[in-house]
Amino acid sequence: MTDAIDKSVPDEHRIHSVGAWKSQDKRHHHKFLNDTVEYVEQNPKPLHPVLKEFKELVEGSTRLSMLFQLMFEQVPNNKEYLKDPAGQDSQVRDFDHLLKLMNHVISHAPRWTDPGHKVGLVGVPVQALLDWPMGTSAGFCVFQDPLVNEQLKKILNVWGEYLSSPASAEVLGSGKTDWFGPTGLPALEEVANKAGGTNLKFHELFQCDPKAEHHGFKSWDDFFTRHFHWEHRPVASPKDDSVIANSCESKMYKVAQDVHARDKFWVKGQPYSVLDILNFDKDYGDQFVGGTIYQAFLSALSYHRWHSPVSGTIKKVVLVDGTYYSEPLFVDFDTNKNEPADKNGETTSQEYLSATATRSIIFIEADNPKIGIMAFVGIGMTEVSTCDTTVKEGQHVEKGEELGMFHFGGSTHCQLFRKGVKLSDFPEKSDHNVPVRSKLCVVE
């Protein structure tokens, strides 16, 4: 389960899903939606209070009511968007229907889907409910709205509470749709082994107890924030401050140089907009104009803690409340040109997300003066947006030491370097992750 093309999926069913949060086979997506819709219809239950609050917010606002109605109406009424290959309805119909489906999702941990011939992963179930509405012009307005994002944060926090509870560990069994089942376990092992160049079992790679129930994990979140056995992820050149370490177990997306202070990050081509990324930080923001940005994805199958790329002192920690399901307009439905929406808008919008999504910014003063101040930015995507920083201002960290983590998610991150810092030897793009704490680049 990597970002490489799955040749077993027929072309007519394949979607390219960068970051491996969703299967490349759209039949898995349809299966998830069909099963969720059917289950909710057969097992109705009262809305959670946080969803009742959301309903009251939208229905009590003429503007939001109109936008939500338009968002669903603007999805083209044809088979590609509303039906699965068998002709079954696999779409969220309206706002009330969305609330009922979300009511189910926030009380369950993610599972693998089983469409009868192959098990696939839908790692972002709320985003799966919103795939097409997100790609409308009304959806762009909805998911940029501060009131909507404030409410979405409350909803996702409720789900996070469930994912931290013992009940969420029910998916950590050995059944065919469980994470330690015949598909999930080999997929987890494959991603970690390809990154590290090893051939190890899950319990040899990660700290757990394979003889205990749920491998010893107390909840879904406990599993998701698991630790490596660190001998398999050593720190790159721990005594050499010219070697910068990789902060996250992740797949390289881009290295950008001479980045602009402000740019049109919402258009095709997606240039980086440094001051937006850094939330217009008055202390350090200007130092990164004209500098270098390295960005990489985390997949649903990866390790999700962050580690310091350098030895140095934590100068500032900032948590930015941003958007959760916003896509730029260039990935929407173009009805004038009769063009479809981007099937992977959330993963082809990386620069946009770096400037708009919920994120944690950590400024580090490196011990090596050639590096000086640098920034790590952990960026949430869709529901994978809980950024938990575990270091404090004034704290000295060693290269490779933990900085924080994503709880159920966070699927992209950036490292930013000041103008004038000369860097070389970045990794080549590949279909597997760059190991966490391994060499990322060298300062000259």
Sine and cosine of phi, psi and omega as CSV:
sin_phi,cos_phi,sin_psi,cos_psi,sin_omega,cos_omega
0.00,0.00,0.96,0.27,0.00,-1.00
-0.89,-0.45,-0.15,-0.99,0.03,-1.00
-1.00,0.07,-0.02,1.00,0.07,-1.00
-0.93,0.37,0.41,-0.91,-0.02,-1.00
-0.92,0.40,0.78,-0.62,0.05,-1.00
-1.00,0.09,0.97,-0.23,-0.09,-1.00
-0.95,0.32,-0.19,0.98,0.02,-1.00
-0.98,0.20,-0.21,0.98,-0.02,-1.00
-1.00,-0.03,0.84,-0.54,0.05,-1.00
-0.85,0.53,0.54,-0.84,-0.07,-1.00
-0.82,0.57,-0.62,0.79,-0.08,-1.00
-0.94,0.34,-0.26,0.97,-0.01,-1.00
-0.95,-0.32,-0.03,1.00,-0.14,-0.99
-1.00,0.01,0.69,-0.72,0.23,-0.97
-0.82,-0.57,0.56,-0.83,0.04,-1.00
-1.00,-0.01,0.89,-0.45,-0.08,-1.00
-0.90,-0.43,1.00,-0.07,-0.01,-1.00
-0.91,0.42,0.70,-0.71,0.03,-1.00
1.00,-0.06,-0.14,0.99,0.07,-1.00
0.84,0.54,0.57,0.82,0.15,-0.99
-0.99,0.12,-0.37,0.93,0.06,-1.00
-0.74,-0.67,0.46,-0.89,0.10,-1.00
-0.89,0.46,0.47,-0.88,0.09,-1.00
-0.97,0.24,-0.16,0.99,-0.01,-1.00
-0.99,-0.16,0.92,-0.38,-0.08,-1.00
-0.91,0.41,-0.25,0.97,0.08,-1.00
-0.90,0.43,-0.51,0.86,0.06,-1.00
-0.92,0.39,-0.62,0.78,0.03,-1.00
-0.90,0.44,-0.75,0.66,0.03,-1.00
-0.87,0.49,-0.65,0.76,0.00,-1.00
-0.88,0.48,-0.70,0.72,0.03,-1.00
-0.87,0.49,-0.74,0.67,-0.02,-1.00
-0.90,0.44,-0.71,0.70,0.00,-1.00
-0.87,0.49,-0.72,0.69,-0.02,-1.00
-0.90,0.45,-0.65,0.76,-0.01,-1.00
-0.92,0.40,-0.72,0.70,0.02,-1.00
-0.87,0.50,-0.72,0.69,-0.03,-1.00
-0.90,0.44,-0.70,0.72,-0.02,-1.00
-0.89,0.45,-0.70,0.72,-0.03,-1.00
-0.91,0.41,-0.62,0.79,0.01,-1.00
-0.92,0.38,-0.55,0.83,-0.04,-1.00
-1.00,0.04,-0.28,0.96,-0.05,-1.00
-0.74,-0.67,0.91,0.42,-0.03,-1.00
-0.91,0.40,0.57,-0.82,0.07,-1.00
-0.48,-0.88,0.39,-0.92,-0.04,-1.00
-0.87,0.49,0.53,-0.85,0.04,-1.00
-0.91,0.41,0.61,-0.79,0.13,-0.99
-0.87,0.49,0.56,-0.83,-0.01,-1.00
-0.79,0.62,-0.57,0.82,-0.02,-1.00
-0.93,0.36,-0.48,0.88,0.06,-1.00
-0.99,0.16,-0.52,0.85,0.13,-0.99
-0.89,0.46,-0.63,0.77,0.03,-1.00
-0.90,0.44,-0.64,0.77,0.04,-1.00
-0.90,0.44,-0.70,0.72,0.01,-1.00
-0.87,0.49,-0.69,0.73,0.01,-1.00
-0.91,0.41,-0.62,0.79,0.03,-1.00
-0.87,0.49,-0.77,0.64,-0.07,-1.00
-0.94,0.34,-0.74,0.67,-0.07,-1.00
-0.95,0.32,-0.33,0.94,0.04,-1.00
-1.00,0.02,0.09,1.00,-0.01,-1.00
-0.80,-0.61,0.86,-0.51,0.04,-1.00
-0.86,0.51,-0.68,0.73,-0.03,-1.00
-0.89,0.46,-0.76,0.65,-0.04,-1.00
-0.94,0.35,-0.63,0.78,0.04,-1.00
-0.86,0.52,-0.70,0.71,0.01,-1.00
-0.89,0.45,-0.71,0.70,-0.05,-1.00
-0.91,0.41,-0.66,0.75,0.02,-1.00
-0.91,0.41,-0.64,0.77,0.04,-1.00
-0.90,0.43,-0.71,0.70,0.02,-1.00
-0.89,0.46,-0.61,0.79,-0.05,-1.00
-0.84,0.54,-0.68,0.73,0.01,-1.00
-0.98,0.21,-0.54,0.84,0.02,-1.00
-0.93,0.36,-0.47,0.88,-0.06,-1.00
-0.98,0.18,-0.16,0.99,0.12,-0.99
-0.95,0.33,0.82,-0.58,-0.04,-1.00
-0.82,0.58,0.67,-0.74,-0.05,-1.00
-1.00,0.03,0.94,0.33,0.06,-1.00
-0.62,-0.78,0.10,-1.00,-0.14,-0.99
-0.89,0.46,-0.61,0.79,-0.09,-1.00
-0.86,0.52,-0.60,0.80,-0.11,-0.99
-0.98,-0.17,-0.44,0.90,-0.10,-0.99
-0.94,-0.33,-0.27,0.96,-0.08,-1.00
-0.80,-0.59,0.46,-0.89,0.14,-0.99
-1.00,0.06,0.05,-1.00,-0.06,-1.00
-0.86,0.52,-0.38,0.92,0.01,-1.00
-1.00,0.00,0.04,1.00,0.03,-1.00
1.00,0.03,0.12,0.99,0.01,-1.00
-0.99,0.14,0.53,-0.85,0.05,-1.00
-0.92,0.38,0.83,-0.55,-0.01,-1.00
-0.71,-0.70,0.69,0.73,-0.07,-1.00
-0.69,-0.72,0.47,-0.88,0.11,-0.99
-0.97,0.24,0.78,-0.63,-0.20,-0.98
-1.00,0.08,-0.63,0.78,-0.05,-1.00
-0.30,-0.95,-0.08,-1.00,-0.08,-1.00
-0.90,0.43,-0.68,0.73,0.01,-1.00
-0.88,0.47,-0.65,0.76,0.03,-1.00
-0.90,0.43,-0.66,0.75,0.04,-1.00
-0.85,0.53,-0.70,0.71,-0.01,-1.00
-0.87,0.49,-0.67,0.74,0.01,-1.00
-0.90,0.44,-0.64,0.77,0.00,-1.00
-0.95,0.33,-0.65,0.76,0.06,-1.00
-0.90,0.44,-0.56,0.83,0.03,-1.00
-0.84,0.54,-0.60,0.80,0.06,-1.00
-0.97,0.26,-0.72,0.69,-0.10,-0.99
-0.87,0.49,-0.67,0.74,-0.11,-0.99
-0.97,0.25,0.04,1.00,0.09,-1.00
-0.89,-0.46,0.33,0.94,0.03,-1.00
-0.63,-0.78,0.52,-0.86,0.10,-0.99
-1.00,0.04,0.45,-0.89,-0.01,-1.00
-0.89,0.46,0.66,-0.75,0.11,-0.99
-0.87,-0.50,0.16,-0.99,0.20,-0.98
-0.99,0.13,0.53,-0.85,0.03,-1.00
-1.00,-0.07,0.38,-0.93,0.02,-1.00
-0.71,-0.71,0.99,-0.11,-0.02,-1.00
-0.99,0.11,0.24,0.97,0.07,-1.00
0.97,-0.23,-0.38,0.93,-0.04,-1.00
-0.81,-0.59,-0.35,0.94,-0.02,-1.00
-0.29,-0.96,0.61,-0.79,0.01,-1.00
-1.00,0.01,0.71,-0.71,0.00,-1.00
-0.74,-0.67,0.19,-0.98,-0.09,-1.00
-0.94,-0.35,0.79,-0.61,0.22,-0.98
-0.89,-0.46,1.00,0.01,-0.17,-0.99
-0.99,0.15,-0.17,0.99,0.00,-1.00
-0.79,-0.62,0.98,0.19,-0.14,-0.99
-0.91,0.42,-0.58,0.82,0.03,-1.00
-0.92,0.39,-0.68,0.73,0.05,-1.00
-0.88,0.48,-0.57,0.82,0.05,-1.00
-0.89,0.45,-0.57,0.82,0.05,-1.00
-0.92,0.40,-0.49,0.87,-0.14,-0.99
-0.96,-0.28,0.12,0.99,-0.15,-0.99
-0.72,0.69,-0.82,0.58,-0.07,-1.00
-0.99,0.14,-0.67,0.74,0.06,-1.00
-0.84,0.54,-0.54,0.84,0.05,-1.00
-0.88,0.48,-0.47,0.88,-0.08,-1.00
-1.00,-0.04,0.42,0.91,0.05,-1.00
-0.93,-0.37,0.32,-0.95,0.02,-1.00
-0.92,0.39,-0.58,0.81,0.07,-1.00
-0.92,0.39,-0.61,0.80,0.05,-1.00
-0.88,0.47,-0.58,0.82,0.05,-1.00
-0.87,0.50,-0.68,0.73,0.02,-1.00
-0.93,0.37,-0.68,0.74,-0.02,-1.00
-0.85,0.52,-0.76,0.64,-0.16,-0.99
-1.00,0.04,0.05,1.00,0.23,-0.97
-1.00,-0.09,-0.19,0.98,-0.13,-0.99
-0.95,0.31,0.81,-0.59,-0.02,-1.00
-0.87,0.50,-0.62,0.78,0.00,-1.00
-0.92,0.40,-0.64,0.77,0.04,-1.00
-0.91,0.42,-0.69,0.72,-0.01,-1.00
-0.92,0.38,-0.56,0.83,0.08,-1.00
-0.89,0.46,-0.65,0.76,0.01,-1.00
-0.96,0.29,-0.62,0.78,0.05,-1.00
-0.87,0.48,-0.62,0.79,0.05,-1.00
-0.87,0.50,-0.68,0.73,0.03,-1.00
-0.88,0.47,-0.67,0.74,-0.01,-1.00
-0.90,0.43,-0.72,0.70,-0.02,-1.00
-0.93,0.37,-0.50,0.87,0.09,-1.00
-0.92,0.40,-0.60,0.80,0.07,-1.00
-0.89,0.46,-0.69,0.72,0.04,-1.00
-0.89,0.45,-0.64,0.77,0.04,-1.00
-0.87,0.49,-0.60,0.80,0.06,-1.00
-0.89,0.47,-0.66,0.75,0.03,-1.00
-0.91,0.41,-0.68,0.74,-0.05,-1.00
-0.92,0.38,-0.26,0.96,0.07,-1.00
-0.99,-0.11,0.01,1.00,-0.03,-1.00
-1.00,-0.05,0.41,-0.91,0.04,-1.00
-0.85,0.53,-0.50,0.87,-0.03,-1.00
-0.88,0.48,-0.50,0.86,-0.05,-1.00
-0.94,0.33,-0.25,0.97,-0.01,-1.00
-0.96,0.28,-0.07,1.00,-0.03,-1.00
-0.87,0.48,-0.38,0.92,0.00,-1.00
-1.00,0.04,0.01,1.00,-0.03,-1.00
-0.99,-0.13,0.64,0.77,0.05,-1.00
-0.98,-0.20,-0.36,-0.93,-0.05,-1.00
-0.92,-0.40,0.20,0.98,0.05,-1.00
-0.93,0.37,0.20,-0.98,-0.14,-0.99
-0.91,0.41,-0.39,0.92,0.06,-1.00
-0.96,-0.28,0.18,0.98,0.01,-1.00
-1.00,0.00,0.29,-0.96,-0.08,-1.00
-0.95,0.30,-0.39,0.92,0.08,-1.00
-0.95,-0.32,0.43,0.90,0.03,-1.00
-1.00,0.06,-0.16,-0.99,-0.11,-0.99
-0.92,0.38,-0.30,0.96,0.07,-1.00
-0.96,-0.29,-0.72,0.69,-0.07,-1.00
-0.88,0.48,-0.74,0.67,-0.07,-1.00
-0.89,0.45,-0.75,0.66,0.05,-1.00
-0.88,0.48,-0.55,0.84,0.01,-1.00
-0.92,0.40,-0.68,0.73,0.06,-1.00
-0.87,0.49,-0.69,0.73,-0.02,-1.00
-0.92,0.39,-0.64,0.77,-0.04,-1.00
-0.88,0.47,-0.72,0.69,-0.04,-1.00
-0.89,0.45,-0.70,0.72,-0.02,-1.00
-0.94,0.34,-0.63,0.78,-0.03,-1.00
-0.94,0.33,-0.61,0.79,0.03,-1.00
-0.90,0.44,-0.61,0.80,0.02,-1.00
-0.92,0.38,-0.69,0.72,-0.11,-0.99
-1.00,-0.03,-0.10,1.00,-0.03,-1.00
0.92,0.39,0.60,0.80,-0.04,-1.00
-0.86,-0.50,0.03,-1.00,0.06,-1.00
-0.62,-0.78,0.93,0.37,-0.16,-0.99
-0.88,-0.47,0.37,-0.93,0.10,-1.00
-0.98,0.18,0.32,-0.95,-0.04,-1.00
-0.81,0.59,-0.73,0.69,-0.06,-1.00
-0.94,0.33,-0.31,0.95,0.10,-1.00
-0.99,0.14,-0.45,0.89,0.02,-1.00
-1.00,0.09,-0.64,0.77,-0.14,-0.99
-0.85,-0.52,0.47,-0.88,0.01,-1.00
-0.97,0.26,0.94,-0.35,-0.02,-1.00
-0.25,-0.97,0.01,-1.00,0.04,-1.00
-0.82,-0.57,0.99,-0.16,-0.08,-1.00
-0.91,0.42,-0.27,0.96,0.00,-1.00
-1.00,0.04,-0.26,0.97,-0.03,-1.00
-1.00,0.03,0.34,-0.94,0.09,-1.00
-0.86,0.50,0.69,-0.72,-0.01,-1.00
0.85,0.52,0.47,0.88,-0.05,-1.00
0.85,0.53,0.38,0.92,0.04,-1.00
1.00,0.06,-0.03,1.00,0.02,-1.00
-0.98,0.19,0.68,-0.73,-0.11,-0.99
-1.00,0.05,-0.29,0.96,-0.04,-1.00
-0.31,-0.95,0.14,-0.99,0.10,-0.99
-0.86,0.51,-0.69,0.72,-0.03,-1.00
-0.90,0.43,-0.60,0.80,0.04,-1.00
-0.88,0.47,-0.65,0.76,0.06,-1.00
-0.93,0.38,-0.69,0.72,-0.10,-1.00
-0.92,0.40,-0.52,0.85,-0.01,-1.00
-0.98,-0.19,0.47,0.89,-0.03,-1.00
-0.85,0.52,0.35,-0.94,0.02,-1.00
-0.97,-0.26,0.54,-0.84,0.18,-0.98
-0.95,0.31,0.34,-0.94,0.41,-0.91
-0.97,0.24,0.91,-0.41,-0.29,-0.96
-0.94,0.34,-0.25,0.97,0.09,-1.00
-0.90,0.43,-0.32,0.95,0.03,-1.00
-1.00,-0.04,-0.07,1.00,0.09,-1.00
-0.67,-0.74,0.92,0.40,-0.01,-1.00
-0.93,0.38,0.39,-0.92,0.04,-1.00
-0.97,0.23,0.75,-0.67,-0.02,-1.00
-0.92,0.38,0.84,-0.55,0.10,-0.99
0.65,0.76,0.92,0.39,-0.12,-0.99
-0.87,0.49,-0.38,0.92,-0.02,-1.00
-0.99,-0.14,-0.02,1.00,-0.07,-1.00
-0.93,-0.36,0.96,-0.26,-0.06,-1.00
-0.97,0.24,-0.05,1.00,0.07,-1.00
-1.00,0.09,-0.23,0.97,0.03,-1.00
-1.00,-0.09,0.85,-0.53,-0.02,-1.00
-0.99,-0.14,0.73,-0.69,-0.08,-1.00
-1.00,-0.02,0.40,-0.92,0.07,-1.00
-0.98,0.20,0.80,-0.60,-0.11,-0.99
-0.98,0.22,-0.52,0.85,-0.10,-0.99
-0.71,-0.70,0.56,-0.83,0.12,-0.99
-0.95,0.32,0.98,-0.22,-0.26,-0.97
-0.37,-0.93,0.33,-0.95,0.01,-1.00
-0.99,-0.11,0.78,-0.62,-0.05,-1.00
-0.86,0.52,0.71,-0.71,0.08,-1.00
-0.95,-0.32,-0.78,0.63,-0.08,-1.00
-0.26,-0.96,0.53,-0.85,0.27,-0.96
-0.90,-0.43,0.85,-0.53,0.00,-1.00
-0.88,-0.48,0.70,-0.72,-0.02,-1.00
-0.87,-0.50,0.35,-0.94,0.00,-1.00
0.79,0.62,0.76,0.65,-0.09,-1.00
-0.96,0.26,0.51,-0.86,-0.11,-0.99
-1.00,0.09,0.39,-0.92,0.07,-1.00
-0.90,0.43,-0.77,0.64,0.04,-1.00
-0.73,-0.69,0.64,-0.77,0.04,-1.00
-0.43,-0.90,0.16,-0.99,-0.05,-1.00
-1.00,0.07,0.96,0.26,-0.07,-1.00
-0.94,0.33,-0.12,0.99,-0.03,-1.00
-0.99,-0.11,0.11,0.99,-0.01,-1.00
-0.93,-0.36,0.22,-0.97,0.05,-1.00
-0.86,0.51,0.60,-0.80,-0.09,-1.00
0.99,-0.14,-0.48,0.88,0.17,-0.98
0.65,0.76,0.92,0.38,0.11,-0.99
-0.93,0.36,0.43,-0.90,0.07,-1.00
-0.97,0.24,0.56,-0.83,0.04,-1.00
-0.84,-0.55,1.00,-0.09,-0.25,-0.97
-0.86,0.51,-0.73,0.68,-0.06,-1.00
-0.91,0.42,-0.55,0.83,0.08,-1.00
-0.92,0.39,-0.71,0.71,0.01,-1.00
-0.84,0.55,-0.69,0.72,-0.09,-1.00
-1.00,-0.01,0.25,0.97,0.10,-0.99
0.85,0.53,0.59,0.81,0.05,-1.00
0.81,0.58,0.67,0.74,-0.04,-1.00
-0.88,0.48,0.83,-0.56,-0.08,-1.00
-0.98,0.22,-0.39,0.92,-0.04,-1.00
-0.99,0.14,-0.66,0.75,-0.17,-0.99
-0.78,-0.63,-0.25,0.97,-0.15,-0.99
-0.79,0.61,-0.73,0.68,-0.08,-1.00
-0.88,0.47,-0.44,0.90,-0.05,-1.00
-0.92,0.40,-0.34,0.94,-0.07,-1.00
-1.00,-0.09,-0.10,1.00,0.07,-1.00
-0.92,0.39,0.80,-0.60,-0.07,-1.00
1.00,0.10,0.10,0.99,-0.03,-1.00
-1.00,-0.05,-0.43,-0.90,-0.10,-1.00
-0.85,-0.53,0.63,-0.77,0.08,-1.00
-0.83,-0.56,0.76,-0.65,0.17,-0.99
-0.94,-0.35,0.77,-0.64,0.00,-1.00
-0.77,-0.64,0.60,-0.80,-0.02,-1.00
-0.50,-0.86,0.44,-0.90,0.02,-1.00
-1.00,0.00,0.50,-0.87,0.29,-0.96
-0.94,-0.33,0.66,-0.75,0.05,-1.00
-0.99,-0.12,0.22,-0.97,0.02,-1.00
-0.89,0.45,-0.35,0.94,-0.07,-1.00
-0.99,-0.12,0.03,1.00,-0.13,-0.99
-1.00,-0.05,0.15,-0.99,0.17,-0.99
-0.96,0.28,0.63,-0.78,-0.19,-0.98
-0.83,-0.55,0.34,0.94,0.12,-0.99
-0.99,-0.12,0.43,-0.90,-0.01,-1.00
-0.97,-0.25,0.55,-0.83,-0.01,-1.00
-0.73,-0.68,0.52,-0.85,-0.10,-1.00
-0.93,0.38,0.76,-0.65,0.02,-1.00
-0.97,0.24,-0.27,0.96,-0.06,-1.00
-0.62,-0.79,0.29,-0.96,0.24,-0.97
-1.00,0.10,0.74,-0.68,-0.04,-1.00
0.08,-1.00,-0.20,-0.98,-0.07,-1.00
-0.93,-0.37,0.74,-0.67,0.05,-1.00
-0.95,0.31,0.89,-0.45,-0.05,-1.00
-1.00,-0.09,-0.53,0.85,-0.06,-1.00
-0.29,-0.96,0.62,-0.78,0.06,-1.00
-0.80,-0.60,0.80,-0.59,-0.05,-1.00
-0.76,-0.64,0.78,-0.62,0.13,-0.99
-0.97,-0.26,0.85,-0.52,-0.05,-1.00
-0.96,-0.28,0.87,-0.50,0.10,-0.99
-0.99,0.15,0.93,-0.37,-0.03,-1.00
-0.87,-0.49,-0.50,-0.86,0.00,-1.00
-1.00,0.04,0.25,-0.97,-0.01,-1.00
-0.87,-0.49,-0.61,0.79,-0.08,-1.00
-0.77,-0.63,0.42,0.91,-0.04,-1.00
-1.00,0.10,0.72,-0.69,0.12,-0.99
-0.87,-0.50,0.55,-0.83,0.07,-1.00
-0.93,0.38,0.39,-0.92,-0.09,-1.00
-0.90,0.43,-0.34,0.94,-0.03,-1.00
-0.94,0.33,-0.16,0.99,0.06,-1.00
-0.98,-0.22,0.17,0.99,-0.09,-1.00
-1.00,0.04,-0.02,-1.00,0.07,-1.00
-0.96,0.28,0.82,-0.57,0.06,-1.00
-0.98,-0.20,1.00,-0.05,-0.08,-1.00
-0.94,0.33,-0.44,0.90,0.02,-1.00
-0.93,0.37,-0.59,0.81,-0.01,-1.00
-0.98,-0.17,0.04,1.00,-0.01,-1.00
0.84,0.55,0.67,0.75,0.00,-1.00
-0.96,-0.26,0.59,-0.81,-0.01,-1.00
-0.97,0.25,0.27,-0.96,0.12,-0.99
-0.96,0.28,0.40,-0.92,0.07,-1.00
-0.92,0.39,0.84,-0.54,-0.03,-1.00
-0.93,0.36,-0.26,0.97,-0.04,-1.00
-0.74,-0.67,0.72,0.69,-0.09,-1.00
-0.83,0.55,-0.61,0.79,-0.04,-1.00
-0.94,0.35,-0.35,0.94,-0.02,-1.00
-0.96,-0.27,-0.11,0.99,0.09,-1.00
-0.95,-0.30,0.34,0.94,-0.06,-1.00
-0.79,-0.61,0.62,0.78,-0.18,-0.98
-0.90,0.44,-0.71,0.71,0.00,-1.00
-0.90,0.43,-0.63,0.78,0.05,-1.00
-0.86,0.51,-0.73,0.68,-0.02,-1.00
-0.90,0.43,-0.58,0.82,-0.02,-1.00
-0.90,0.45,-0.38,0.92,-0.03,-1.00
-0.98,-0.22,-0.22,0.97,-0.13,-0.99
-0.82,-0.57,-0.46,0.89,-0.13,-0.99
-0.98,0.20,0.28,-0.96,0.12,-0.99
-0.85,0.53,0.72,-0.70,-0.08,-1.00
-0.39,-0.92,0.38,-0.93,0.08,-1.00
-0.92,-0.40,0.77,-0.63,-0.02,-1.00
-0.91,-0.42,0.82,-0.57,0.01,-1.00
-0.85,-0.53,0.90,-0.44,0.06,-1.00
-1.00,-0.05,0.78,-0.63,-0.05,-1.00
-0.83,-0.56,0.77,-0.63,0.12,-0.99
-1.00,-0.01,0.97,-0.23,-0.06,-1.00
-0.91,0.41,0.56,-0.83,0.09,-1.00
-0.89,0.46,-0.51,0.86,0.02,-1.00
-0.98,0.18,0.91,-0.41,-0.05,-1.00
-0.90,0.44,-0.33,0.94,0.06,-1.00
-0.92,0.39,-0.40,0.92,0.03,-1.00
-1.00,-0.07,-0.73,0.68,-0.03,-1.00
0.89,0.46,-0.62,-0.79,0.02,-1.00
-0.94,0.34,0.76,-0.65,0.15,-0.99
-0.73,-0.68,0.18,-0.98,-0.02,-1.00
-0.73,-0.68,0.68,-0.74,0.20,-0.98
-0.96,-0.28,0.73,-0.69,0.01,-1.00
-0.80,-0.60,0.92,-0.39,0.13,-0.99
-1.00,-0.02,0.83,-0.56,-0.18,-0.98
-0.88,-0.47,0.82,-0.57,0.05,-1.00
-0.99,0.14,0.54,-0.84,0.08,-1.00
-0.78,-0.62,0.77,-0.64,-0.03,-1.00
0.77,0.64,-0.72,-0.70,-0.05,-1.00
-0.95,0.30,-0.13,0.99,-0.05,-1.00
-1.00,0.00,0.92,0.39,-0.24,-0.97
-0.76,-0.65,0.24,0.97,-0.01,-1.00
-1.00,0.00,0.95,-0.32,-0.05,-1.00
-0.97,-0.23,0.89,-0.45,-0.09,-1.00
-0.90,-0.44,0.97,-0.25,0.01,-1.00
-1.00,0.04,0.74,-0.68,-0.08,-1.00
-0.93,-0.38,0.14,0.99,0.08,-1.00
-0.91,-0.40,0.30,-0.96,-0.04,-1.00
-0.81,-0.59,0.39,-0.92,0.03,-1.00
-0.86,0.51,0.70,-0.72,-0.02,-1.00
1.00,-0.04,-0.22,0.98,-0.01,-1.00
-0.97,0.22,0.68,-0.73,0.10,-0.99
-1.00,-0.06,0.74,-0.67,0.01,-1.00
-0.86,-0.51,0.51,-0.86,0.11,-0.99
-1.00,-0.04,0.46,-0.89,0.05,-1.00
-0.81,0.59,0.76,-0.65,-0.01,-1.00
1.00,-0.03,-0.16,0.99,0.01,-1.00
-0.96,0.29,0.52,-0.86,-0.06,-1.00
-0.91,0.41,0.66,-0.75,0.09,-1.00
-0.96,-0.29,-0.51,0.86,-0.07,-1.00
0.22,-0.98,-0.33,-0.94,-0.07,-1.00
-0.31,-0.95,0.29,-0.96,0.21,-0.98
-0.99,-0.15,0.74,-0.67,0.13,-0.99
-0.99,-0.11,0.86,-0.51,-0.19,-0.98
0.68,0.74,0.91,0.42,0.25,-0.97
0.79,-0.61,-0.55,-0.83,-0.24,-0.97
0.99,0.12,0.96,-0.27,-0.14,-0.99
-0.88,-0.48,0.29,0.96,0.17,-0.99
-0.42,-0.91,0.39,-0.92,0.03,-1.00
-0.45,-0.89,0.34,-0.94,0.02,-1.00
-0.77,-0.64,0.50,-0.86,0.27,-0.96
-0.88,-0.48,0.78,-0.63,-0.04,-1.00
-0.91,-0.42,0.68,-0.74,0.00,-1.00
-0.83,-0.56,0.55,-0.84,-0.09,-1.00
-0.92,0.40,0.32,-0.95,0.14,-0.99
-0.88,0.48,0.70,-0.72,0.02,-1.00
1.00,-0.08,-0.23,0.97,0.07,-1.00
-0.98,0.19,0.88,-0.47,-0.05,-1.00
-1.00,-0.05,0.86,-0.50,-0.09,-1.00
-0.84,-0.54,0.54,-0.84,0.01,-1.00
-0.53,-0.85,0.17,-0.98,0.13,-0.99
0.93,0.37,0.60,0.80,0.14,-0.99
-0.92,0.38,0.42,-0.91,0.01,-1.00
-0.92,0.39,0.43,-0.90,0.11,-0.99
-0.98,0.19,0.45,-0.89,0.09,-1.00
-0.91,0.41,0.63,-0.78,0.02,-1.00
-0.46,-0.89,0.01,-1.00,-0.02,-1.00
-1.00,-0.06,0.23,0.97,0.04,-1.00
-0.72,-0.69,0.21,-0.98,-0.03,-1.00
-0.95,0.32,0.47,-0.88,0.24,-0.97
-1.00,0.09,0.79,-0.62,-0.07,-1.00
-0.87,0.50,0.63,-0.78,0.08,-1.00
-0.90,0.44,0.62,-0.79,0.05,-1.00
0.96,0.28,-0.02,1.00,0.08,-1.00
-0.98,0.18,0.11,-0.99,0.00,-1.00
-0.91,0.42,0.79,-0.61,0.10,-0.99
-0.99,-0.12,-0.73,0.69,-0.02,-1.00
-0.26,-0.97,0.01,-1.00,-0.01,-1.00
-0.77,-0.63,0.67,-0.74,0.09,-1.00
-1.00,-0.03,0.73,-0.68,-0.09,-1.00
-1.00,-0.01,0.00,0.00,0.00,0.00
